[in-house]
Amino acid sequence: MQKVETIGQRIRALRDERDWNGAELAKRMGVDPGTISRWENGKQQLTLENAAALSVAFDVSIDFLKYGQPLVPMGAGSDAEVFPVVGVLQAGAWLEGEQWAPDEETVASFNLKPAWRYLVTQAYVLRGDSMNKWMPSGSHVLVASTIANGLHPRSGHKVLVNRRRSDGLHEATIKELEIRADGEMWLWPRSTSPEFQAPVQYKEGSDEVTITGIVVAAQWNEVL
């Protein structure tokens, strides 16, 4: 495939390689053909869920969709790999949409188990104190998409949680999943701050609280 520079151009090129028209890709994605056109023309940004579904449809990584290149090893013989940091996770920071942050120079390196190297993953930076019992503000986490990888979080997993308010604003954070004996699921911040100590109940199928990823690696990097 000829090298192209934007996400939309890469979607179009991958679609053309498979001889799919916009309607065929839209059917596979469960969206309307107009959405495919807006993605390809750069008139609508992808959400993380859209990107994960596209990566499955095209059998490419999210990193390839966004950057047009595979992940880069840090060095020969090393288990560490470097990933671009695509966004910030912070409790209490409510934004207008679950959209990628603009391209940045920031990268993070992680030591990966062999089985994790083939997962669809993205790196984020943690801000604030909502998980400071586990990782301080400024640390980086590598998150594997639950949708793209077919993963099901278990009790004790640190997970990427997206919450949506009635006014349409979104919050993206890391929390710890607890699955109780009665089947109830709760999402816990692990914080020394009284502001971030109350759990959030999680119910599968909810539109207001969703789990979109599982933390598979973390890099401690405290902000002073």
ABEGO torsion letter per residue (X at the ends): XBBBABAAAAAAAAAAAAGBBAAAAAAAAGBBAAAAAAAAAGABBBBAAAAAAAAAAAGBBAAAAAAGBBBBBABBGBABBBBBBABBBBBGBBBABBBBBBBBABBBBBBBBAAAAABBBBBBBBBEAAAAAABBBGBBBBBBBAAAAGBBBBBGBBBBBBBBBAAGBBBBBBBBBBBBAAGBBBBBBBBABAABABBBBBBBGBAABBBABBBABBBBBBBX
